């Protein structure tokens, strides 16, 4: 099992001062601190850093152009693999040729270190880019097939349902042959099985569900992945799950760093945003099902420490964190995506978390015979 980092670039409100200076300064600080944190992880044995693609988020997920951030990171890191977590593929977000070009360019600049996560996004983003929600999965599948075909052929042309493309040479081609490992973001039982059946890696989370539910998703994924009908020529039978992670010398130090306030902010922010921006786009039945839990979280009616008690998040001293990581390993996680920059945590405490994970947890995993380094796809 490998330890990765995942970044959404949290920029929590309130931002001191007046717009636009307050937002601009807060975002610049968050990006600068994230780069410093990732550069440290590059030296400490972490496997991959993943950058999300989200649009129009407020306070959380100010990472709307991951290809730019990852391009910068390719020049200031040497060891970390660079993950799109994820590229939004329905054609209304971006033409498949542009996806092929930007992912391959990063693979060239990084010397073949790209992991290519893919996804469909959420209704709030889909409606802004005029993505037909009912066609989003079909568009996603056609797009991932098209991108790979553009990489594997010197010249490419097609006349598909959503993509009509004249004969052109799409450049550059990726370093990894025939293409970088491909992943799919999936959070439900049915979606996990789809990813396994299509031969894609599974990008999922523990942060919003009991770990036993995550274990069930992984079993369904493995069952489907055992007899795949691969959508690409690189079969990626791996599971990566992300969760909030904060480690310090003691739980008392974690609490002094303000970890529970930051966990509380994360869950409440997600609930408030979902109610305001996502819920209106869902069918009425889904709204009625989701609203009671979301309202409880939005109002702060939950015990943040319970998420840690049930291993949905990983908070504590190195020994406590180690026990939680081992549980993730036991249910079949190949990679844990450590979401370390969240809420109002001081930058110094995030750097300390990365250092403890790199100098204590990763070596201990290796002592137990758990492989923590990536096998790189052929070039």
N, C-alpha and C positions, 0 to 999 in steps of 0.2 A: 504493500500500500504506500502510495506516494502522498506527500503533502504539497499542495498547491496554494496559491493566493488567488482570491477573486476580488475585483474592484468594481464598484459602481460609482465611485467618487461622490461620497455623501457630503453634502454642504448644508448642514442643518440650520434652520431658522431658529431664533431671530438673527438676522444679519445686522450688526450695529451700523448706524448711520442712515443716510438717505440713498435711495436708488438714483442712478445706477452704480455709484461708487461702492456701495455696501455689497451688492451681489458680486460685482466684478472682483473685489478684493477677496471675498470669501472663496470664490471658485478658484482663483489663482493660488491661494494658500493651500487649498485641498489638493489641487493637482501637483504642486511643488512637493508637498509632504508625501503624496503617494509615490512619486518617482523616487524620492530618497528612500522610502521604505522598500520599494521593489529592488533598488540597487543593493541594499543590504541583504535581502533574501537571495539574490543572485550569488552571493558569496558563501551561503550557509547551507546549500544542499537541497533547497526547494526545487520542485520539478517544473511547474508551469505557472505562469501568471495569466489569468483570464480577465479580459475587459468586456463589460457588457455593452450592448447597444440599446439604449432607451432614449426616447424622445419626450420632451415636454414634462419631465418629472419636476417636482418642486421639493427641494431639500434633500431628496434621496435620488440617486442615479442621475447625476449630471454628466454621465459618460455617453454622449451622443455620437461621437466619431472615434470609435475604438481603433480604427485603422491608423489614425494619426498618432494616437498615444502609443500604440504598439510599434509604429514605425520609429518613433523617438526611442522607445525602450530597446529596439534592436541595436541601436548604436551605443547604448550605455550599459548593456548587459552582455554576458558571454555564455552563460550556462542555461539560464531559464528558457524553457520553451514558451512560446507566445500564443495565447489562445484567444480566439474570437468567441466570446461567450454571451451573445451569439451574433452572427450575421443575419439580418432580417432578409429573407429571400423572396417573398411574394413580389412579383415584378413591379408593382406600383411603388414599392420602396426604392428599388434600384434595378436597372436592367441586368440580366445575368452576365453580360459581357463585362460590365463594370465591377461586378462582384469577382469575376474570374481575375480581372486585372489587378485589383487592389490586394486580394489575398496572395496571388502569385508574387506580386512585387514585394510584399513583406517576407515571403519565403526566400526570395533572392537576397534581400538586404540582411536577413538574419542568418543566412547560411543553412537554411532548411530546418528552422525551428518552429514552424507553424502547426498549431492544432486548430482545425476549422469547425467551430460549432455553428449550427444553423437553427433557425426557428421562424415562427410565424408572427410573433408579437402578440399584443393584447388589443381588445376592441377599441380602446381609447386611441391608440396609435394607428390602428388599421383604418378607422374612419377618417382621421386627419389626412392620410395618404391615399384615401379612396380605394382601399383594398376590400374587395367583396368578402365579407367574413365567411360566408358559406363556401367560397371557393379557395380560401386561403391555404388549406392543406394540399389541394390539388396543384395550386400554383407553386407552393413550396417544393413539392416532389418534382415537378417538371423543371424547376429552376436548378435544384441540386444536380439533377441528371445533365442539364445543359452546361452548367459550369464545368463539370468534370470532363464532358466531351470536348469543350473548348480547350482544356489543358492537354488532353491526350492526342489531339489532332493538329497537324501543322496548319491546315486550313479548315475552317468549319462553316457549315451552313445548315439551316433547318427550317421546317415549316410545321411548327407544333401548334397546339391549341392556343397557348399564351405567348409564344415566342416565334416570330418570323424574322429570320436573320440571313442576310445575303452572305455569299462566300467571302470570308475575311480571315486573315491571320490574327488571332487574338494573342497579344504579347503583354508581358513576358510569360514564359512557362515556369511553373514552380520548380524548385530544386529537388524536392522529394518526388520520387517517381513511383507510381504514375501520378500521385497527388498526395497532399497532406492528409493525415487521418481526419475523417469526417464524423461529427457528432450531431445529435439532435436533442434539443431541449424538450423534456417531457416530464409532466408532473402528475399524471393520472395513470390508473391501471392500464387503460386502453392505449394511451400514448407510449408508455414504456414498452409494451409488447410490440407496437409498431416499430419503434427504434430497433429492437432486437431482431425482428423479422427482416428489416431492411439492411441489416449488417452495420448499423451506425452505433457509435458510442452513445451512452445515455448520460445526459446532463440533467441532474435533478437536485432536490434539496431535502434537508432534514429540518430546516428552520421552521416550517409551518405544519409539521405532522409528527406524530409519535414515531420513534425509531422503528417500532414493530411494523408500522404502516410502510415505512421506507423499505424494510426488509421484504415485505410482500411485493412491492413494486420491483425490487431487484430480482426476486424469484421469477416473476412473470417475464421480466426482460430476459433472464438467462434461459428460460424455457423456449422463448421465441428465437433467441440467438443461437440455440443449439442446432436449428435447422433453418438457416436464413435463406432468403431470396435477395441477395445483395443488390443494392441500388447503385453501388460503385464497385470498383475493383480493389479497394482497400477495406477489408472487413475489420471493424473496430469493436471487438467484444470487450468493452470496458464500461465501468460505472463510476461516475464522478458526482459526488454530492456536496453541496455547499451549505455552510452554516456559520453563524457568528462564533468567533473564537477570540478569547482574551485570556492570556496567561501571565501570571506574576509570581513572585517568590512565595506569596501567601494569598489566601482568599481575602485577608484583611487589606492587603495592598491592592488587589483587584477592586475592592469596594472603595478604597481611598481614591482610586483612579476614576471613580464614577461609573463603573461598569453597569450597575443596575439601572441608572438613569438613562444610559445610552441604549441598553436593551429595550427599556420601556419606550424610549423615543422611536426606535426602529419599528416596533410592532404597532404603536399608535399611529405613526406617520403613514405606514402602509395601509392601515384600516381607513384613516381619514381620506387618503388619496383615492382608495378604491371606491368608497362611498360616493365621493364627489365626481370622479372622472370615469371610472370603469363601470360601476353598477348601472348607470342609465342606458348603457349600450347592450346589456344582457337581457335575455328573455325574462318575462315577469316571474316565471317559476324559479329560475335561477336567482333572481333578485331576492325573492322571498326566502329562499333557502340560505343564502349567504348573509343577509342583512343582520339577523340577530347576533351572530358571532362578531361580525365586523363592528356593529354598534358597541358591543361590549368592549372591544379593543380600543375603539375610537374614544370612548369615555374613560379609558384607563381602568376598567373593572377586571383586572387580571393580576395574577401574582407572577412577576417576571422571573423569580427564582425557580418557579415550577418548571419553566422551560429547561433550565439547567438540570434540575432533579431528574427529569425524564430524558436527558441526553439529547434533546432537540438542539441545544446549543452547547458549546464547550467553553466553560469558564472555570478558572481555579488555579491552584499551584501546579507545577509540572507533574507530580504524581497523580493528582486528580485528573488532569487533562490526558495523561497517558492512558488511564483506565478507560476514558471515554473514546479515545482514538482506537484502542484495541477492540472496543465494542463495534465501532464502525467497520473495522477490518473483519470482524467475525461474521457480519451479515453480508459481506461480499463487496464492500466498497473498494475499488481499486485506487481511487484518488479522493482525498478530502480537500475541498476548496475552502480554505480558511478566509473568511470574510472578517478582516481585522480592523479595517478603517471604517468605523460606524459610529453614528451619534456624535457625542461631544467628547469622546475619548481624547486625551492629550496626545499629541504626536509622539512625545517621548515614551508614553506607555505602549503605543503601538510598536515602536521600534524595539522596546523591551520584550514584547510578546514575540516578535519575529526572531529575536536573538535567542530567547528561551526555547522556542520550537526548533530552531536550527541547531543549537548547541546541546540540547538535552533530549528532546523528543525524537528527532530524526536519528541520532546515534543509538538511542535505546531501541527503536524499531529495528534497526539494522542488527543489533546484538541478538534480537529475538528471531533473526532469520527472515525478516520481512524486507523485501526488496524495495528500496526507496528511490531508485534512479530509473529514468526512462530509457526504454529501448527505442532508438531512433529509427524511423522508417528509412528505407534505402534511398540513396541519392543517385 
